[in-house]
Amino acid sequence: MKISCEIVKDLLPLYFDNVCSDESKAAIEAHFINCESCAAEWQAMKEALPLNKPEENLKDSEAVKKLSKRWRRGMKKSIAKGILIGAITIIVVALLLFLIMDIRIVYAY
């Protein structure tokens, strides 16, 4: 079965992921024999996509995990600092109001 280059180019991602039918796979492979352009595009796709390099992908994923942990830890520290600074600010303002404005707590008995 002869198929056009446009159809082959549409099917290349499916062929790459190995999810196309056996009939499509056979047609694409037969097309590669007669079409250097599509075969070159297929080769470029294989080289361009890092899916064929699992060890490189694992290194990248480990780096992302470490970065994510550091970011989360930093966020927790920032939130704790914000709460602490807010509490200290409220206490200082309350003390200043109490001392400067002579505000007293009135107890009703």
C-alpha positions as CSV (number, residue, x, y, z in Angstrom):
1,M,0.0,0.0,0.0
2,K,1.5,3.4,-1.0
3,I,0.9,6.3,1.3
4,S,1.8,10.0,0.9
5,C,4.5,11.7,2.8
6,E,1.9,13.9,4.6
7,I,0.2,10.8,6.0
8,V,3.5,9.4,7.1
9,K,4.4,12.6,8.8
10,D,1.0,12.6,10.6
11,L,1.6,9.0,11.7
12,L,5.3,9.4,12.9
13,P,4.4,10.3,16.5
14,L,2.2,7.2,16.8
15,Y,4.9,5.1,15.1
16,F,7.5,6.6,17.6
17,D,5.3,5.8,20.6
18,N,4.7,2.3,19.1
19,V,0.9,2.7,19.3
20,C,-0.1,2.6,15.7
21,S,-1.6,-0.6,14.1
22,D,0.6,-3.3,12.6
23,E,-0.7,-2.3,9.2
24,S,0.2,1.3,9.6
25,K,3.6,0.3,11.0
26,A,4.3,-1.9,7.9
27,A,3.1,0.9,5.5
28,I,5.4,3.5,7.2
29,E,8.4,1.2,7.1
30,A,7.7,0.4,3.5
31,H,7.5,4.2,2.8
32,F,10.9,4.7,4.5
33,I,12.5,2.4,1.9
34,N,11.4,4.6,-1.0
35,C,11.5,8.1,0.7
36,E,14.7,9.4,2.1
37,S,13.0,12.6,3.3
38,C,10.6,10.8,5.6
39,A,13.3,8.4,6.8
40,A,15.5,11.4,7.6
41,E,12.6,13.1,9.5
42,W,12.1,9.9,11.5
43,Q,15.8,9.8,12.3
44,A,15.7,13.4,13.4
45,M,12.7,12.7,15.6
46,K,14.4,9.8,17.3
47,E,17.5,11.9,18.0
48,A,15.5,15.0,19.1
49,L,13.3,13.4,21.6
50,P,15.1,12.4,24.9
51,L,12.8,9.5,25.5
52,N,15.5,7.1,24.2
53,K,17.8,8.2,27.0
54,P,16.3,6.9,30.2
55,E,19.4,7.5,32.4
56,E,19.4,11.2,31.4
57,N,15.7,11.4,32.2
58,L,16.3,9.8,35.6
59,K,19.0,12.4,36.4
60,D,16.7,15.2,35.4
61,S,13.8,13.8,37.5
62,E,16.0,13.4,40.6
63,A,17.2,17.0,40.1
64,V,13.6,18.2,39.9
65,K,12.7,16.2,43.1
66,K,15.6,17.7,45.0
67,L,14.7,21.2,43.8
68,S,11.1,20.7,44.8
69,K,12.0,19.5,48.3
70,R,14.3,22.6,48.8
71,W,11.5,24.9,47.5
72,R,8.9,23.3,49.9
73,R,11.3,23.6,52.8
74,G,12.0,27.2,51.9
75,M,8.3,28.0,51.7
76,K,7.7,26.5,55.2
77,K,10.5,28.6,56.6
78,S,9.1,31.7,55.0
79,I,5.7,31.1,56.3
80,A,7.0,30.5,59.8
81,K,9.1,33.7,59.6
82,G,6.0,35.6,58.4
83,I,3.9,34.3,61.3
84,L,6.6,35.1,63.8
85,I,7.2,38.6,62.5
86,G,3.5,39.2,62.4
87,A,3.0,38.1,66.0
88,I,6.0,40.2,67.2
89,T,4.6,43.2,65.4
90,I,1.2,42.8,67.0
91,I,2.8,42.4,70.4
92,V,5.0,45.5,70.0
93,V,2.0,47.6,68.7
94,A,-0.1,46.4,71.6
95,L,2.7,47.3,74.1
96,L,3.2,50.7,72.6
97,L,-0.6,51.5,72.7
98,F,-0.7,50.3,76.3
99,L,2.3,52.4,77.3
100,I,1.9,55.6,75.2
101,M,-1.9,55.9,75.2
102,D,-2.3,54.7,78.7
103,I,-4.9,52.1,77.7
104,R,-5.8,50.0,80.6
105,I,-7.7,46.8,80.8
106,V,-10.8,47.3,82.9
107,Y,-12.1,44.4,84.9
108,A,-15.7,44.4,85.7
109,Y,-16.6,42.7,88.9
